[in-house]
Amino acid sequence: MTTGQKIWRAVVEPVFGRISSLIEQRRLRKSFVRPFVKGGRDSVRFYEKGRWMTIEAELMSGSGELDRLIYWRLPLKWNDSGEPLTPDEKERVLREVTAHLDAAGIKWKFRDASPARGV
């Protein structure tokens, strides 16, 4: 890492890190009111009761027929306790996520395999 990059990180990361932290705190507060889904690049987050979990849902850019691949066989765990979801909880969460994607007009499908990382 160059000296310029080190200086840039020293100046910018504290500011954007704090903003990111405030946004996450707001999402956690909002999750006490109602569960919701927040999309990301290769995953989506499901927020509920002050906690969240990440669902691998790969963004399929350049594919006209599909927008997201949801890897439903991967274990789902809550961020706060690391406790895995029961089968009923997992089904409910995946139902909420897919309903969110349907409402947003996002074309998706389930995939059994794990996502390829670092390829």
N, C-alpha and C positions, 0 to 999 in steps of 0.2 A: 504494500500500500504506500502510495506516495505521500509526501508531507502535505501536499495540498488536500488530498483525500482525508488525511487524518484531521486536519484543521476543519474541513467542511463537516465531517462527522461530529467533531467536538462542539461545533456551533449549532448545527441543524438538528441532530438527534435529540437533544434534551427538549427542544421546542415541540417537534413533531411527536416524540414519545409521550409527552404530557397530553397533547391533543388526542392522540390515539387512546390513551388511558381514560380520558374524560368521556370519549365517545363510548367506549366499552362499559364504563360505569352506568351511563345513561341507558344503554341497551339492557343491562342487567336489571335496572330499576323498572324499565318498561315490561320486562318479562314477568314481573309479579302481577301485572294487570291482565295480560293475556299472552299465551305462547305465540311466537312468531319465528319466521325463517329469514335469514340474511344470506344473500348469495355472495360468493367469492369466485375466484378464477377456477380452481380445481376442486372446490368443496363448497358446501353450504353449511351454515351453522343454524341449529335449532336452539332457541332460547325458551326456557320455561322455569318459573319459580326461582329466579336469581341464579340460574346455572345454565350451562350450554353444553352442546356436544357437536362434534364435527362429523359430517356425513360426506364421504368422498363422492363427488359428483363432477366428473371431469367435463370441462368446457370443450365442446367439439367445434372449434372455429374452422370455417371453410367447408363444413359438411352441410349441404343444403337440406338434408332430410332429418338431421338430428342436432339438437343443441346441447344436451347433457346426457352423460352416461352415469348412472347411479350404481355404485358398487355396494350392493345391499348385503353381501355375505361378510363383509368386514365387521369386526366387533365394534359395537358402539358403547362408549363409556361417557359418563358425566365428568365434566372438567373438575368439579370441586372434590369429589370423593374417589374418582377413578373406578367407581363401581359400574360393572356392565349392566346394560338394560336387560330386563326380563323379555321373553319373547313377545308378551302382550304390549309392553312399552315400546319395543322396537317396531312392532307393526303399527302402533298409533303414531309414532314419530315419522315413519316413512310415509304413512297416509297423509300426515300434515304437510310434509315436504312436497309430495307429489301434487297435492291439492294447490299448494302455493305456486308450483311451476305451471300447472294447468291454468290457474287464474291469470298468470302473467303471459300466457300464450307461448310458453317454452316447450318445445318438443323434446321428450326425454324417453329413456327406456332403462330397464334394469340390466345389469351385467353381473355375472357370477364371479368372474376372475378379479384379481387384485389389479389396481392401476400400475402401469409400468413407470417406475421412477428412475430418473437419471439416464434415460435412453437418449 
